Amino acid sequence: MLQDNIYNDHPGLDGMSEEKPRGVLKLVSEKVGPSRDPAPIVAHETMRTSAELDPLVKQVAANGSLMRKFRETVGCDDEARVRAVIDEIRSYAASIDPKLTYAEGAKLALLLADYR
């Protein structure tokens, strides 16, 4: 009997109602702090094409000890080791071409796979 009164007093508690609660939930904070404005849009540099990176790829491929490490690492399951070799390739390539971006360094490592 008590259960019937609850359902009658509060429609929707019986699970049969199709109505969904509506409204807006606003959370107000009185804390003074940094603004939550979106970050400014930063212009991205365009990445060089594979053809533009090819001369640098050839120079990196000429480094025998680095290529040996690269060949030994390709396909291994040790992500930390792979990351370390790719970082080493990036560093070496950046010493030849200081304008090399981080993303271009990764692309260069992929292009080196053709020189294995």
N, C-alpha and C positions, 0 to 999 in steps of 0.2 A: 504494500500500500504506500509506504514511504517512497519507494522507487518511482511509482506512478506520479506522485506529486512533484518530484524533482524533474521528471521529463516534461510534465505539464507546465511547470514554472519557467523552465529554461529550454525553449525549443532548440533543436539541433543536437542535444546531448544524446538522443537516442540513436544517432548515427544514420538516420534515415533522411535527414534534411539535405537538400542540395545546395543550400546557401553557404557561401564562404565568407569569412570575416573580411570586412573591407575597412580601409583606413590608411593612414600614413603614420609611420613610426618615426618620430624625430628624436634623436639623441643630442642633447645639448650639454656641452662641457663648458664649465666656467674657467677652465685652466687657460692661462695665457701661455702661448707657445708659438712655435713656427707655423706659418700658414700651410694649409694643405692644398695650395694651388698646384696644378700639374706642372711638371718639369718643362722647361722651354724646349722647343724643337731644335735639334742640332743638325746642321747640314752634314750629310755623310759624304765621305770621299768615295769616288768611284774606284772600284778595284780594277787593276790592270788585267787584261785578257791573258789567256794562256800563251798566245803568240808573243805578247809583250814580255812575259816572264820567262820565256824559253831561253834567252841568252843567260839569264841568271841561273836557271835550272841546270844548264850545261856546266856552268862554273862550279856549282855545288856538287854536281855529279862527278866532277873531276877529283874531288877530295876522297881518295880511296878509303881512308880509315872511317870517315863519316858514313860513306855508302855501305861499308861492311857492317857497321852498327845498324844502319837502316834496314839492310837485307835480313839481318838476324832478328830484327824486331817485328818486321811486317808479319802479321798473322798470329802473333803471340797473344795470349790471354792476359798478360800483365799490363793493365792500363797505365799504371804509373811509369813503367819502363817505356812504353810507346810514347807517352806524353813527354818524357824526358828527352827522348831522341828527337822528337819533333821540335821541342824547344831548342835543342842543340842545333838543329838544321836552321831554324829561324835565326838564331844568334849568328851563325856563320854567314848566312845569306845577308843579314843586316850589316855585317862587317864589310861586305862587298858593296851593298847598296843600302845606305842609311835611310833611304826613303821608303823602304819596305815596311808595309803595315803588318799588324798582327794577322789579319785575315789573309793577306797575300802570302805570309809565311806558311800558313796552313795549306793554302792552295798549292804552293810550291812543293810542299811535302807530298801532296797527292800526285803532282806531275812527276815527281821523282820515281814513282812506281813504274813509269814507262822506261826508266833507265836501269832498272834492276837487271 
